Amino acid sequence: MSHLLLALLSLFSFAALLEAQWKLRENVYVIESEWNDETPAKRVELACNTPDDALPVYWKKGTELKGTGKTLIAEVKEFPDAGNYTCLTANTHEIVSYDFFLITKIDSNGQMIRSILKSFKEPNRTFLKCEAKNYSGIFICSWMTENESPNVKFTIRSLEGSQGDVTCSSPVAHTDNSVTEYTVQCQKENYCPFAEEHQPIEMFLEVIDEVEYENYTSSFFIRDIIKPDPPQCQYVATNGTVTWTYPRTWSTPKSYFPLTFRVKVESTKKRKIQVYDAEEQSIQIPMTGPKDKISVRARDRYYNSSWSEWSSYCR
């Protein structure tokens, strides 16, 4: 009976060690650490991959000696506990193997606490925003950081099971004051703009800041992230007519991908704004002042896409 109890306790202890970590890639593991003072550290077991069991080895983390022998139990809770654990031979001090541990912060409900990225206000304070200018299958994904760490690294990909393959460029950084926005251009392979979408694209972003790990997801149909570029417009002063052209980046033919438009007139003298809706590419605006500002924006006529940004002033 005692042997059975010991076996069960050993099995339970091994299972607890496995649950404390998950493999991100070869030799890299993520520790889920509950972020409060009361929760104890996670215990993880490290094994030195030496072919000779009799070979004496020891473990180091940086310059700190952590233990000797083929296995090591490490306790990981705070960021200083994470990092690279290296197994070396005792005689020649050659590296035999290593394990790198990252920490992801979780709350008492087991939910990931995300703090590396800064959220966009629209749409709905999202961290990973994707938009498409047309129905070509090409879209742009963006995220932001607070410029607090120069060593943050990103990996973005589509999750398995998404319809069709998605390829993305390397992130490009755009810094503005204290915020850096990263963008990637992605393309859904073999995308047909004339066919109905039945399965959403699921984008998955992994963020590593030194030893801190977080991930973010965004699921969407191309039709739901459409945001056209602004139209190009001009104003004819003789008859008060505003005309505009479709954005050059918009899908063709226009008969299959029509846009609807909104014209804004900002009166500097009366300090008021008037808005007109139109489906054609021109509108006559009565009694505009010489200093009134006129601009146009567009969106998909048959699907409730996002409005484009307002165009440059038409005069």
C-alpha positions in Angstrom: 0.0 0.0 0.0 2.8 2.4 0.9 4.5 1.7 -2.4 1.3 2.5 -4.3 0.9 5.7 -2.4 4.5 6.7 -3.1 3.9 5.9 -6.8 0.8 8.0 -6.9 2.5 10.9 -5.2 5.4 10.7 -7.6 3.0 10.7 -10.5 1.1 13.7 -9.1 4.3 15.6 -8.6 5.4 14.8 -12.2 2.0 16.0 -13.6 2.3 19.2 -11.6 5.7 19.9 -13.0 4.3 19.4 -16.6 1.4 21.7 -16.0 3.7 24.4 -14.8 5.1 25.0 -18.2 4.4 24.6 -21.9 6.8 24.4 -24.9 7.0 27.5 -27.2 9.6 26.0 -29.4 12.7 23.8 -29.1 14.4 24.4 -25.7 12.1 27.4 -25.0 9.3 27.1 -22.4 6.7 29.5 -21.0 5.9 29.5 -17.3 2.4 30.7 -16.3 3.0 32.7 -13.1 0.1 33.9 -11.0 0.9 37.5 -10.3 0.5 38.0 -6.6 2.5 37.6 -3.4 0.6 34.7 -2.0 1.0 32.2 -4.8 4.1 30.0 -4.6 6.7 29.7 -7.4 6.2 27.1 -10.1 8.6 24.1 -9.8 9.9 22.9 -13.2 12.2 20.0 -13.8 15.2 20.3 -16.1 17.0 17.3 -17.6 20.5 17.5 -19.0 20.6 15.8 -22.4 23.9 13.9 -21.9 24.3 10.5 -23.5 26.5 9.3 -20.6 24.7 9.1 -17.3 28.0 8.8 -15.5 29.3 12.1 -16.9 29.4 14.7 -14.1 27.5 17.9 -15.0 26.4 21.1 -13.3 23.8 23.8 -14.0 24.3 27.6 -14.3 22.0 30.5 -14.9 24.1 33.3 -16.2 27.1 33.3 -13.8 25.2 31.7 -10.9 25.7 28.1 -10.0 22.2 26.5 -9.7 23.0 22.8 -8.9 24.8 19.6 -10.0 23.6 16.3 -11.5 21.6 15.4 -14.6 18.3 16.9 -13.3 17.5 20.2 -11.7 14.3 21.4 -10.0 14.0 25.2 -10.6 11.5 27.4 -8.9 10.3 30.2 -11.2 7.9 33.0 -10.3 9.4 36.5 -10.9 11.3 37.7 -14.0 14.8 37.3 -12.4 14.0 33.5 -12.1 13.4 33.2 -15.8 16.1 33.1 -18.5 18.7 30.6 -19.7 19.5 27.5 -17.6 22.6 25.8 -19.0 24.0 22.3 -18.3 27.8 22.0 -18.6 30.3 19.2 -18.1 32.1 19.4 -14.8 35.6 18.6 -16.3 35.7 20.6 -19.5 32.9 23.1 -18.9 31.4 22.5 -22.3 27.7 23.2 -22.8 25.7 20.0 -23.1 22.2 21.5 -23.3 20.1 24.4 -22.2 16.5 25.4 -21.4 15.2 29.0 -21.7 12.2 30.0 -19.6 9.8 32.9 -20.3 7.2 34.1 -17.9 3.6 35.0 -18.8 1.6 36.7 -16.0 -1.8 35.3 -15.2 -4.5 36.4 -12.8 -6.4 34.2 -10.2 -8.7 33.0 -13.0 -5.9 31.7 -15.1 -6.3 34.5 -17.7 -3.2 36.1 -19.2 -2.4 39.6 -18.0 -1.4 41.6 -21.0 0.7 44.8 -20.5 3.4 45.0 -23.1 1.2 46.4 -25.9 -0.8 49.6 -25.8 -4.4 49.3 -27.0 -6.0 51.2 -29.9 -9.1 53.2 -28.8 -10.9 52.0 -31.9 -12.2 49.4 -32.5 -13.1 48.5 -29.0 -9.7 49.1 -27.4 -8.1 46.2 -29.4 -4.4 45.4 -29.2 -4.1 43.8 -32.6 -5.9 45.8 -35.4 -6.2 44.5 -39.0 -7.6 46.6 -41.9 -8.0 46.0 -45.7 -8.2 48.7 -48.3 -10.0 46.4 -50.8 -11.1 42.9 -51.5 -7.7 41.7 -52.9 -6.9 39.5 -49.8 -4.1 41.9 -48.8 -4.5 43.5 -45.3 -2.4 45.4 -42.8 -2.1 44.4 -39.1 -0.9 46.9 -36.5 0.0 47.0 -32.8 1.6 49.6 -30.5 4.1 49.7 -27.6 5.1 52.4 -25.2 8.8 52.5 -26.2 9.9 51.2 -22.8 12.0 48.3 -24.1 14.2 48.3 -27.2 14.5 44.4 -27.1 10.9 43.5 -27.6 10.4 40.9 -30.4 7.3 39.9 -32.4 6.1 36.9 -34.3 2.8 37.1 -36.3 1.2 34.3 -38.2 -2.2 32.8 -39.0 -3.4 29.9 -36.8 -3.8 26.5 -38.3 -7.3 25.8 -39.5 -7.8 29.2 -41.0 -9.1 29.0 -44.6 -6.1 29.4 -46.9 -2.5 30.2 -46.1 -1.5 33.7 -44.9 1.9 35.2 -45.4 3.1 38.4 -43.7 6.1 40.8 -44.1 8.5 41.7 -41.3 7.2 44.3 -38.9 8.0 47.9 -39.7 8.2 50.4 -36.8 6.8 54.0 -36.8 7.7 56.0 -33.7 5.7 59.0 -32.7 6.6 60.7 -29.3 6.4 57.9 -26.7 4.5 55.4 -28.8 5.8 53.0 -31.5 3.3 51.5 -33.9 4.3 48.3 -35.8 2.7 47.3 -39.1 2.9 44.2 -41.2 1.3 43.6 -44.6 -0.3 40.2 -44.9 -1.9 38.3 -47.8 -4.3 35.5 -47.9 -3.2 33.2 -50.7 -5.7 32.1 -53.3 -8.3 34.6 -52.0 -11.2 35.2 -54.4 -12.9 38.6 -54.0 -16.0 37.5 -55.7 -16.7 34.5 -53.5 -18.4 34.5 -50.1 -16.1 33.9 -47.1 -17.2 31.0 -44.9 -14.3 30.7 -42.5 -12.5 33.7 -40.7 -8.9 34.4 -40.8 -7.3 34.0 -37.3 -4.1 36.0 -36.7 -1.9 35.2 -33.8 0.7 37.6 -32.5 3.4 36.6 -30.0 5.4 39.2 -28.0 8.6 38.6 -26.1 10.1 41.4 -24.0 13.3 40.1 -22.5 11.9 37.2 -20.5 8.2 38.2 -20.5 5.8 36.5 -22.9 2.3 37.5 -24.1 0.1 36.6 -27.1 -2.8 38.3 -28.9 -5.3 37.1 -31.4 -7.6 38.7 -34.0 -10.3 36.8 -35.9 -12.1 38.3 -38.9 -13.5 38.0 -42.4 -11.9 40.3 -45.0 -15.3 41.9 -45.5 -15.4 43.0 -41.8 -12.1 44.8 -41.9 -12.6 46.8 -45.1 -11.7 50.5 -44.8 -11.2 52.2 -48.2 -8.7 54.9 -48.9 -10.2 58.4 -49.1 -11.6 59.5 -52.5 -9.9 62.3 -54.5 -12.1 65.3 -54.9 -12.3 68.8 -56.4 -14.7 71.7 -56.3 -16.0 73.7 -59.2 -16.7 77.2 -58.0 -18.8 78.3 -60.9 -21.8 76.1 -60.0 -20.9 74.8 -56.5 -20.3 71.2 -57.6 -18.1 68.8 -55.8 -16.8 65.9 -57.8 -14.6 63.0 -56.8 -13.0 59.8 -58.1 -12.8 56.3 -56.5 -9.7 55.6 -54.5 -7.0 54.1 -56.8 -6.6 51.2 -54.3 -10.2 50.2 -54.4 -11.4 46.9 -56.0 -12.6 46.8 -59.6 -15.0 46.7 -61.4 -16.9 49.5 -59.6 -20.2 48.0 -60.8 -19.4 44.9 -58.6 -17.7 46.9 -55.7 -19.7 50.2 -55.5 -19.0 52.7 -52.8 -21.3 55.2 -51.1 -20.0 58.6 -50.2 -20.4 61.4 -47.6 -19.5 65.0 -48.2 -18.7 67.3 -45.3 -18.9 71.1 -45.5 -17.2 73.0 -42.6 -18.4 76.6 -42.5 -15.7 78.8 -41.0 -18.0 81.9 -40.9 -21.1 80.2 -39.3 -19.1 77.7 -37.4 -21.2 74.7 -38.3 -20.8 71.4 -40.2 -23.2 70.1 -42.8 -23.0 66.5 -44.1 -24.5 65.2 -47.4 -24.8 61.6 -48.5 -24.4 60.6 -52.1 -24.1 57.4 -54.2 -22.9 59.2 -57.4 -19.5 60.8 -57.8 -20.7 64.4 -57.7 -23.0 66.7 -55.7 -24.1 70.3 -55.9 -23.7 72.2 -52.7 -25.6 75.5 -52.5 -24.3 78.7 -51.0 -20.8 77.7 -49.8 -18.5 80.5 -48.6 -15.1 81.0 -50.2 -13.3 79.8 -47.0 -15.6 76.8 -46.4 -13.7 73.5 -46.1 -15.1 70.5 -48.1 -14.0 66.9 -47.9 -15.3 63.5 -48.9 -15.1 60.0 -47.5 -16.4 56.6 -48.7 -17.4 53.1 -47.6 -18.7 49.9 -49.2 -22.2 50.5 -50.5 -23.6 47.0 -49.9 -21.7 46.0 -46.8 -21.4 48.0 -43.6 -17.6 48.6 -43.8 -15.7 51.2 -41.9 -15.7 54.7 -43.4 -12.5 55.9 -45.0 -10.6 58.8 -43.5 -11.8 62.2 -44.8 -10.1 63.2 -48.1 -7.9 66.2 -48.4 -9.9 69.4 -48.8 -11.5 69.6 -52.2 -10.3 73.2 -52.7 
